[in-house]
């Protein structure tokens, strides 16, 4: 699965209310490039937007909080070739 698709899984976890899944994605720096990617070209909401819209403060805090390896770089954003 591409790093972009892995990043979009955060939206699914927010919509499901799965805080454990959000934390796992946040901590996976080798596969997830960002938790704040937009859903699609037509739908520009990110996981954080969905969490705030649902008034899910716990999910929003997880999305913006630093993970345990805050200084370790994330995988690069995918590029078209």
Secondary structure, DSSP 8 states (H G I E B T S, - for coil): --HHHHHHHHHHHHHHT-HHHHHHHHH-TTT-S-S---S-SS----HHHHHHHTT-HHHHHHHHS--TTTTS---------
